[in-house]
C-alpha cells in the first residue's frame, strides 16, 4: 500500500513530523480505517526517499500516541482510536491549517475583513 504522503523540503517541519501529521490526518479522517496494514518502515522510507531512522521515528511517535500498533512478525496497523482522540486531533489539524493560512494572509498585508471574506468565499465554493 502506498500512502498519499508528500514531504516538503521547503517546510521548516522535520520530515518525520510531516509524515506523522499526514498519517494522523489520514487516520482521523477515516481514509485509513482501523486494522489497515501500513507499509513497512523500509518500504515507506524508500517510497518517500527518506532514511529508515526518519520513518521509524514517525511510526514510534504515532504508536506512542495510540494511532498505530506494531505486531512483531505481522506488521504495523492502524489502531482503533477513541472518538474523543479523533475529534481532538481533527480540531488540532484544522486549527493548525487555518492558523498557517491566517499567518500567510497577514504576511501579505490582508486585513481581518479580507481574510474573513476569503474564508466565506471558500466555504461557498465547497458547498
C-alpha positions in Angstrom: 0.0 0.0 0.0 1.4 3.4 -1.0 0.4 6.2 1.4 -0.6 9.6 -0.2 2.1 11.5 1.7 4.0 14.4 0.3 7.1 15.8 2.1 8.1 19.4 1.5 11.8 20.2 1.6 10.8 23.9 1.9 9.0 23.3 5.2 10.7 24.1 8.5 9.0 21.0 9.9 11.3 17.9 10.0 10.3 15.1 7.6 9.3 12.7 10.5 6.9 15.3 11.8 5.4 15.9 8.3 5.0 12.1 7.9 3.4 11.8 11.4 1.0 14.6 10.8 -0.1 13.4 7.4 -0.6 9.8 8.6 -2.5 11.0 11.6 -4.8 13.1 9.3 -5.4 10.0 7.1 -6.4 8.0 10.1 -8.7 10.6 11.8 -10.4 11.4 8.5 -11.2 7.7 8.0 -9.2 7.3 4.9 -7.1 4.7 6.8 -9.6 2.7 8.8 -8.7 0.7 11.9 -6.8 -2.5 11.2 -5.5 -1.2 7.8 -2.0 -2.6 7.2 0.6 0.2 6.8 3.8 -0.1 4.7 6.9 -1.4 6.5 9.4 1.2 7.7 11.8 0.2 4.9 9.1 0.4 2.2 7.8 3.7 3.3 11.4 5.1 3.6 12.1 4.0 0.1 8.8 5.5 -1.3 9.4 8.8 0.4 13.2 8.8 -0.2 14.0 9.4 3.5 16.1 7.5 6.0 14.8 4.4 7.8 15.6 6.4 11.1 13.2 9.2 10.0 10.4 6.8 9.2 11.0 4.8 12.4 10.7 7.9 14.4 7.4 8.9 12.8 6.0 5.4 13.4 7.2 5.3 17.0 5.6 8.6 17.7 2.3 7.5 16.2 2.4 4.3 18.1 3.1 6.1 21.4 0.2 8.4 20.7 -2.1 5.4 20.0 -2.7 5.9 16.3 -0.9 2.7 15.1 0.1 -0.7 16.5 3.0 -2.8 15.5 2.9 -6.5 16.0 6.3 -8.3 15.8 6.3 -10.5 12.7 3.0 -9.3 11.4 3.4 -5.6 10.6 2.1 -2.2 11.5 -1.6 -1.5 11.5 -4.0 1.4 12.1 -5.3 1.3 15.7 -8.8 1.7 16.9 -8.9 5.2 18.3 -11.4 6.7 20.7 -13.9 9.3 19.4 -12.5 12.0 21.7 -9.0 11.5 20.4 -10.3 11.5 16.8 -12.2 14.7 17.4 -9.4 16.5 19.3 -6.9 15.5 16.6 -9.2 16.7 13.8 -9.7 20.0 15.6 -5.9 20.4 16.1 -5.2 19.6 12.4 -7.8 22.1 11.2 -6.7 24.7 13.7 -3.1 24.5 12.5 -4.0 24.7 8.9 -6.2 27.8 9.5 -3.6 29.4 11.7 -1.0 28.9 8.9 -3.4 30.4 6.4 -4.1 33.4 8.6 -0.4 34.0 9.2 0.3 33.8 5.4 -2.5 36.3 4.7 -1.2 38.7 7.4 2.3 38.5 5.8 0.7 39.6 2.6 -1.0 42.5 4.4 -4.5 41.2 4.2 -6.9 42.8 6.7 -9.1 40.7 9.0 -12.1 41.5 6.8 -10.3 40.4 3.7 -9.3 37.1 5.4 -12.9 36.5 6.6 -14.3 37.4 3.1 -11.9 34.9 1.6 -12.9 32.2 4.1 -16.6 32.7 3.3 -15.9 32.6 -0.4 -14.0 29.3 0.0 -16.9 27.8 2.1 -19.4 28.8 -0.6 -17.2 27.2 -3.3 -17.1 23.9 -1.3 -20.9 23.8 -0.9 
